[in-house]
């Protein structure tokens, strides 16, 4: 890929290749509006320790030609495998996805459900090649309930089949676009604190951790077999303090727990030394449609 250092991220209009609970597409404008002053005027290493579906990653990289390098990380090894397969084997992945799409859409009713659960069982065995595992991950994501990713304590994906009539399982054009962008991105799977090894004063961190549930019934953050609980939220805060002391700028998104309980000051107290802003976002993942709608989310920065 013969692209200049300053423009390699602009080679394609890459977009998230997954549906994702808590994806940031709807607040991208807010995130961009709250970037540091002069963000577009200096060479930057962009670091995202919780990669998720990459909505912010792809938007930032395609919008700012001054970003010289990028690092993404996620503790979800299945997800990172998909990123790596898209980066290294996009054509082979497309072949498998087209096969899954053809087979699934040629069925109907109960036969589709049986096909979904058979593929879910195969995915949970984790005995297939990394390319097939990546294809199964994308297939399940595009056909399961609301694109939710959830695993049990045994790390088995357990989301039921969705009700989509003709889901787009293989978006070949976007997979190739994402692959082009990822050629210059370091892809890690480790604890978020490991990303500090790639940091310098020219780095910018964007954190999108598993959100703190605003109610007991709204907990959808079983994102890995290890829960991201309040202790983890506090550990992340301490990591942000470490970055701040080393003059590294960062932005963090999280739920606004005060939306459900006006007396819940968890984040307001934890990040009291930093700038906390509230923005509106639509919560779409809820079994009760009446409980979906506009809620506040937090955007916290150290600048």
N, C-alpha and C positions, 0 to 999 in steps of 0.2 A: 504494500500500500504506500504509494509515493505521495505523501502529504506533508506539508511544511509543519514544523514543530508547533507553530502558533495556531494552526487551524485544523489539526487532526480531529478534534472533537466535532467539527462542523461538517464532516464528510457525509453525514446522513441524518435524517430527521428521526432519530431513534426515540421510541416511546416505551413505556413499561410493557413487558411481554406477559405479565400476569395480572389477574384481578387480585386485589389485596385489601384486606380489612385494615382501615387506618391509612390507606394510601393518600399521598399528599397532593394529588392532582388539583383538588378543589381549592387549596390554599397556596398554590405556587406563586401567585401574584403577591400575596402577603409576605411570603418568604423572601422573594426577590426585593420587595420594597424595604425590608428590614436588614438587607445585607449592609456590611460596614461602608461608611463613606469612602469613596475612592477604590472600592472593590475591583472595578473594571480597569484600573489604571496601573496595577502592579502584577508582577509574575506571582502566581499562587499555586501551591499544592493543595488540591481539594481532597479532604479525607472524610469519609462517611463510615463510622464504625458499626452502624446498624443498616445494612443495605436495603433490606426489604425488597419491594418491587422496582426500586430505582427511579421513581417519579421525579424526585428532586435531582438526583444524579444526572439523568439524561437532560433535564431542562437546564440545569446550571451549565453543564458541559457544552451544550449546543448554543448557549447564549453568550458565553464569555470566552473570547479567543485568548485572553491573557492567562488562562489556566494552563500551566505547563505540564502538570502530571496529576494523577488521581489515584487514590487508594480506597477500595471498598472492603468491608469486612462484614461478616455475619456469623453468629454462632450456629446457625442452622446449616448443617453440612449438606443436607439435601438441596437446599436453595443455592448454596455456593457451587455445588456440582453443576446446577443448571447454568449459572453464569459462565463457568469454565468451559462447559460443553459448547455453549453458544459462541464463546470466543474462539475455540479451537476447531470445532467440528460442526459448523452451522448447516452445511449441506446434508451431512449424514443425519443430523437431528430432524431436518425437514422431511426426509424420506420416511422416518418412523412416524412423525406426527401426521403426515398425509395418510399413512396407512391406518392409524388410529381414528382419524377423522372419518375416513371412508367407511370403516367397519362400524363405527358408532352411529353415524347418520343413516346407514342402511337398515338399522333396526328401529323398532318402535316399542313403546310401552314397557312391559315387563322385561322384554329382551334387552332393551337399553339398560335397565336397572341391573340386570344380571351381568351384563358386560362391564358396567362401571365397577361393581363390587368385585368382579374377578380381577380387574386391573388394579384395584385398590389393594387387594390381597397380594398380588404379584409385586407391587411397589413396596409393600411393607416387609416382604422377604428380604429386600435389598441384596438380591443375589444376581441381578442382571448386570449387564455392562453399564458403564457410566452414561453412555449415550441413551440407552433404553431407559435407564432410571430418570434421566432428564426429560425424556419424552413422556414418560408416565406422570411425572410431576406436573408438567404443563397440561396434559390431558385431564388429570384430576382437578387441577385448578380451574380449568375452563368449564368443567361439567359438574362440579360439586355445588353444594348449597352456598350461594352468595360468594363464591370464590374464597371462602374462609379456609385458612390453614390452621389446623389444630391437631395436636398429637396427645396421646395419653402418656402415662408415666413410663410405659415401655417403648416410647418413641414410635408408636404406630399411628399413622394418619387415620382419623376416625370420623371425618366429616361425611354426612350422607350425600347421596346423589341429589343434584339440583333438578329444576323443572324447565330448563331451557330447551326449546324445540330444535333450534339449529345453531348451537354454539359454534363460534369461530375457534377451532382448535389449532389450526396451523396458519399463522400469518407469516408466510415466507418472506415477504418484503421487509417486515419489521425485524424478523430474526436476523436477516442479513445486515440490516442497518445497525442493530444492537451489536452484532459481531464486529462490525467495522469500528465502532466507538470503543469497544472493550480491548482492542489491540494495544492501547496505550494505558490501560488501567491495571494496577496491581490488585489482584483478587485474593483476599485472605479469608481464612475461617479460624477464628480464635476468639478469646475473650476481648471485649472492646478495649481494655487497657493496653493490649499489645500494639494498638495503632500508634501509641506514643513514640514508638521506635522510628516512625516515619515523619515525625513532627519537627517543625522549625518555626521561627518567627514569621516565615513566609507562608505558613500553612493556614488553612481555614477549615474548621471542623463543623460539620452539621450532624447533630444527633437526633435520631428518630427512634427512640427505644420502644419496647413494648409498653403501651400506655397503662398507667395506673387506672384500674376500673373505677368508674364514678359511683357505681353501686355494686352490691354483691352479685346481683343477677346479670350484670353487664360484663362480667369478666370473660373476655375472649383472648386473653394473652397467654394461653397454653401453646405458645409458639415453639417451644422446645420442651423436652422432658424435664428440664430444670426451670422452675418458675422465676419470673423476674418480679420479685416482691419488693416491699418497701425497703428492705436492707439493700437490695440491688439498686433501687432508685437513689439511695443515699450514697452508695459506692460510686455511682455515676456522678453525682453532685461533687464528691471529693475529687474525682478525676477532672471535672470542669474547673474546680478551684486550682488544681495543679497546672492546668493549661494557662489559666489566667495569670498565675504568678510568673509564668514563663513568657508572658506577653504574646500568647497565641489566641487569636480571636475565634469565638465559637458561637453557634446558634443551636438551640435545643427546642424541640416540640414535645408537648405532652398534653394529656387531658386536663381539663379544668374541673377538678373535683368539687369546686364550689357550685358548679352547675346543678348538682344534686343535693348539696348540703352547704348552705351559706356559711356555716360555722367551721367548715373544713379548710384549714389554712396550711395544709401539708406543703404544697409547693410555694405558697406565698412566704411562709416562714423559712423553708429550706433555701430558697433562692433570693432571700430578702436583700442580699448585697448586690444583686444584679438587676437588669432591666426586664420586667415581666410585662408582656402585652397579651391582650385577649383578642382573638379573632373568631369570626363565625365559620363553622364548618357543619356540613350535613352528616349526621350519623345514619348510615344505611344498614348496618348489620344489627338487626334486632328481630327476633322471631315475632314480636308484636309490632305490626306496621304503625300503630298509633304512637309508638315510642320512638319512631324515627323522625328526625327533623333537625333544625338548627340548634347547635349547642356551641358553647365557647370552647376553643382550644387555646393552649398557651404557646407563645413563642418567647423564649427567654434568651437573652444575649448578654455578653460581658463587655459590651461597648455601647 
